[in-house]
Amino acid sequence: MSDDLNQNYMENNRKLWEEWVPVHVNSEFYRVDQFVAGENALNALEIGEVGDVEGKNLLHLQCHFGKDTLNWARLGAHVTGMDFSESAIEQANQLAARCNLDARFICSNLYDLPQHLMGQYDIVFTSYGVLAWLPDIPRWAKIAASYVKPGGFFYIAEFHPFAMVFDDYATDLRYRYPYFDKEAMHFDVEGSYADREAKIQSKEEIGWNHTLSEIINGLIDNGLQIEFLHEFPFSVYQQLPSLVPDGHGHYIFPEGKQPIPLMFSLKASKR
Ligand SMILES: C[S@@+](CC[C@H](N)C(=O)[O-])C[C@H]1O[C@@H](n2cnc3c(N)ncnc32)[C@H](O)[C@@H]1O
């Protein structure tokens, strides 16, 4: 796949995100007013696994409009968020002001970040719905690892790549997308995941699946040591139609079934 084509695909996606941001900020899904009023935005999973962030420098990759980033700031971290959508960064700055929190937000494509941001961080954090927008995982891993301070760590909580192979419209588990395929996948845009009814001009969303081993080996190859890899039979999002709410903020398969992993988390440190 040529770099030019991937650039075009990412530009297509950036335009889509520019349209999605205002929809998301005003959506029930993202609960922005409740967040401003003090509601927690992070899941118990990442709060528990990342641990105490008080006084730590934290870089949030693909931070969207900064809600999770600002939640880390509320927990005491000195935060920097980055995202390639200008409106996301604008909204992130407005949200920081509304919440009276200090934060720095940088608008950049992930792959251009070294041209916009220097320095290293105690924690490099990224979560839920980030990797499928990126065409090149070895390059992503190189950049993410470069921002980890010696003694610091990288942390990701993400939808499991194996769960991405199933048909996202079928009510049973039906194989649809190849796990090992490196080609870009094209999807029709229907509103947004946060509001299916939203009127959006963009027609196409482009994504890439990545294997778990590619993600892990990318981090190892760039000098990080894996502390843990966890796989979960529940999800923070209804990523497949057959999932049902478990009453505790997660989605699970009905009747106690746990056929496939839905999310993973990973912590990797730099010695
Ligand atoms: C699903 S969101 C992250 C969600 C986050 N967990 C949340 O709910 O707030 C994915 C983010 O990745 C950003 N993004 C996608 N491709 C990117 C790229 N190549 N460089 C930087 N940001 C990118 C999008 O703008 C979007 O804000």
The ligand as a Gaussian input file, in Angstrom:
#p B3LYP/6-31G(d) Opt

LIG

0 1
 C      -12.633000       6.732000      18.710000
 S      -11.714000       8.187000      18.972000
 C      -10.843000       7.898000      20.448000
 C      -11.845000       7.769000      21.408000
 C      -11.580000       8.106000      22.821000
 N      -11.351000       6.880000      23.506000
 C      -12.847000       8.798000      23.271000
 O      -13.911000       8.154000      23.293000
 O      -12.807000       9.983000      23.532000
 C      -10.425000       8.103000      17.783000
 C       -9.698000       9.434000      17.653000
 O       -8.577000       9.191000      16.799000
 C       -8.351000      10.361000      16.036000
 N       -7.536000       9.976000      14.891000
 C       -7.845000       9.099000      13.904000
 N       -6.803000       8.967000      13.061000
 C       -5.807000       9.767000      13.537000
 C       -4.503000      10.063000      13.093000
 N       -4.004000       9.493000      11.982000
 N       -3.753000      10.925000      13.809000
 C       -4.267000      11.513000      14.943000
 N       -5.505000      11.278000      15.400000
 C       -6.279000      10.408000      14.710000
 C       -9.750000      10.866000      15.700000
 O       -9.768000      12.235000      15.380000
 C      -10.502000      10.537000      16.997000
 O      -10.538000      11.662000      17.840000

